[in-house]
Amino acid sequence: MKNKYVRLSTIGLAALLILAAGICPAGAFEAKVSGQVNHLFMYADDGTEENFLIGDNDNSSTRFRFTGEENFGMVKAGFTMEMEMESNTSSSMTIDQQDDGATTSLKERILEGYFNTPYGKISIGQGDGAANGTSEVDLSGTTVINYSDTLATAGSFSFRTSGGGTGPTVSETRNNFDGLSRNDRIRYDSPTIAGFFLSTSMTNGEAWEI
């Protein structure tokens, strides 16, 4: 039930921001709708079988989001609601796949409210933990071909055994040891000082990140 309470509280924050924008003549409430469609075309060859595959790129999936912000003096309050819609996600594709594999799925990615102050930013709701992304730095900026999260595009592919059979899948043998992603948490990000900043978060189950 804790997850539901956090999400309902976040939705309540969004509603209050919208209401505040309507009743405050000086309000500067700003709302945006954005998103992306990101499909990939992939060729796979395991030495025994080969195939061309088309699906949704799970490295940065097809998604849409609603965001809003309102200034209250020195405090900026806002919310993010982001949903993911994938058709034939790349993380579930197999080399012998002949169809879409599964129906289109719709699920939440981010559902959070935040308060940005001169003393730092506080976020509460479903979102990234403080350590998420620390093991996934990609200097190319593409987060696709050489991205550390190989499970996103090849997680369901199976290794071939010496006898020509199939062994474990890629997802059963790999982990990039990244931080917690899109969990219900409370997070604090300090202001940047001389190029440095501190982030820390706590997730349900008393998982801490810093």
N, C-alpha and C positions, 0 to 999 in steps of 0.2 A: 504493500500500500504506500510505502514511502515514495516510490517513483511517481505514483499518481499524484501525491500531494505536491511534490516539487514541480511537476509539469502544470498542474492546475494553478499553482502560485505564479508560475511564469506567464501563463495565459492571462492571469489576473493583472499582472504588471503591464502587459501589453494593452489591455483594455483601459487601465488607468491612464496610460500615456496618451492614448487616443482621446479619452475624455478630457484630459488636461488641455490638449491642443484645441479642443472645441470651446472650452470655457475661458481660456486665457487669451485675451485679445493680443497680448504681446508674444504668444506662443510661436515657436518656430519649429513645430513638429514636422519632421521629414520622414516620409515613408517611401520605400523602394520595392520593386519586384524585379527579380533577376533570375538567371539560371543558365543552363548549358545543355547541349546534346553532344555526347562524346562516345562515338562508336569506333571500333577498331576492325581492321582486316588483318588476319594473322595466318602465317604458314607454319605448320608443325611437322616434324619428321623425327621419329624415335628409332630409326634404323630398320623397323619392320613395317611400319605404316606411316603414311603421310596424308595430310589433309589441309585444305584451306578453310578458315573459320571466320565468321562474322559475329560480333556480339558487342555488348556494352562494356566499355573500358572501365574495369573496377578500380583502376588506379585513381581515376577522377570521374566518377559515375555521372550519368545523366541526372540532373536535379533541378529543382526550382526553390526559390527562397523569398521570404517576406522579411524586411527589416524596417525598423523605425527608431527614431531618436528624438529627444526633446531636451532642451537646455533649461535647467532650473538653477539660475545663478552660476555658481562655480561647479555645479554637478551636471553631467550629461547622463541621462538615463535612456536606455534603449533595449531592444529585444531583437532576436533573430529566430525565425522559424524556417527551417530548411528540410525539405522532403526529397527523398531519392526515388527515382523510378527507373528500374533496370529491366531490359528485355534481353534475356540470354546473357547473363553476366559472365565476364571472361574468367572469373575465379572458379566457375563451376563447369566450364567447357572441357570436354574430353576429346582426344584425338580421333576417336571413331564416331563422333557425334554426327547425326544425320538430320536433325531438326533443331528447333529452338531450345530443346532441353527442358524448359520450364516456362510457365506463363509469366507475364510481366508482373513484377512485384513493386509495391509502393510501401515505403517505410520511412520513419523519421530519422533524420541525421542530427540536427541541432534544434534544440528548443530551450532557449535560455533568455534570461534578462540580465542586464548589467548596469553598473553605476560607475562612471568614469570621473574621478575626482583629481585634484592637484596632488593627492597623496597616493594615488594608485587606482587601479581598476578592480572592482569586485564583480565576479560573474557567478550566477547560480542557475542550475538547471542542467540539461543534457548538453554536453560539449566536450572539448578536448581537455585532458588533464595537463598539468604543468609540464610533464616530461614528454608528451606526445610530439612526435616529429623530430626528436633529438637524434635518432639513429637513421633518419631518412633524408639527410641533406643531399640534394642533387644539384650539382653545379651547372648542369645543362638547362635546368629549369623546366624540363619536359616531363619528369616523373613517369616515364614510360619504359623505354628500352633497357636502360641500365639502372633502373630504380631498385632500391634494396628490397622492396616488398615484392619478391617474385611470386608470392602466392596469389596476388591480385590478377595476374594474367596466366599463370601456369599451375595454380594450386591443385587442380584436379587431374593433371596429366600424371600417368603412371610410368615408373621406370620399367625398362625391359630387363628380364633376367637372362642369364647366359643360355638358358634352354629355350628362349623365345617367348616365355610367358610374361606376365605382368607382375611387378613387385609393388612396393609402397608408392603412394602418390607423393608429389613434391611437397604438399602441405604437411605430410606426416614426417618429413625429414628436415624442414626448414623453419626458422624463426628469426626475425630480424631484431627481436628484443626491444621493440619500441615501447613508449609509454602508453598509458590508457587512452583510448580514443572514444569519444562520444558516450561517456557515462554520465549519470547524474552526479554532480559534484558541486562544491563551492570552491572558487579559485580566486587567488589574489595575484595581480601583476603590479610590481612597483613602477614608479616613474623611471625613465632612463637617465642615468647619471654617468657622464664621461663614457658613454657607449655601453654601459653595463646595466642590467636590470635583473630583478629576482622574481621568479614565479613559483608559487606553491599551490597545491590543491589537495582536497580531501574528498574521497569518493565513498559511497555506501559500502559497508564492510570494513571501514577504517583503513582503506588504502590511501597512503600519502605519497605525494610526489613533490619534488623540489628541483 
